[in-house]
Amino acid sequence: MAKNGFISAMDSMPWIVKLILCIPALDIVWAIYRIVKGATEGKILTLVIGILWIIPGAVICWIIDLVCTIIFGKPTIFA
């Protein structure tokens, strides 16, 4: 299946921008990324995790995104 324009744009961003988007207030962007990716690729688990990531993402899940971005270059857990 072809990638969505939003997914392609997020994947092609520089590493430092992805890292900045991992801070608590901006981590909602990665939740939206998961929702869009789950919806376009038909992955129900990714879609549900993306929806659930919105609230806890601001509290604790941003740390997971931060660590994954530092190690792998983008959030990879449930994405």
N, C-alpha and C positions, 0 to 999 in steps of 0.2 A: 504494500500500500504506500502511496506517495506521502511524503512528510508534509505536515501543515506548515504554513509560512511562519507562524509563531514559534513552532518547535525548531525549525531551521534557524531562525534568528537567535533564539536562546542558545542553541548549540554552537553557533558561530561567534558568539561574543568573546571578547578577550577574557583571559583567566581572572584578571583583577576585577573586572566588572562582575563576573559571576561570584567572586569572593565578597564583594560589597553587597550583593543581593542576598547574602546569607545572614546579614545582621538581623536581629529580632524584628524590627518594624518592617523590613523589606522582604522577609522570608515568605510572605504571602505570594510573591511572584513565583516562587518555586512550587507553591501549592497549586497555583493556576496552571503552571507548566505541567504538573502531574495530571490535573483534571483534563486539560486539552489533549495531552498525549494519550491518556486512557480512553478518551472519547473517540479520537481519530483512529487509533490502532485497535479499538475494540477490546481493550484490556480492562475488564470490570474491576479487578483488584486495584490496579493503578488509579482508576477513576475514584473508587471509594476511599483509598488512602489519601488521594489529593483533596477530597472534600473534608476528610477528617484532619488533614494536616493544617488546615486554616487556623483553628483555635490553638491546638497544642504547639503548632509551629512557632507561634510568637513566644511561647513559654519555654519549651525545652527542645523541640525538634530542630530548631535552627542550629544547634550544636552539631547534630548529625550531618546536616547539609554542609556546614562549615568544614568539618573534618573530611567528608567525602570530596569536597571541592579542592581542598588542599592536596589530598592524595591522588585523586583520579581526574581532576580538572573540571568536574561537574558533579552535581548531586546524583548519586547512583542508587541509593536505597529507595526502593519502591518507585523508581522513575524509569 
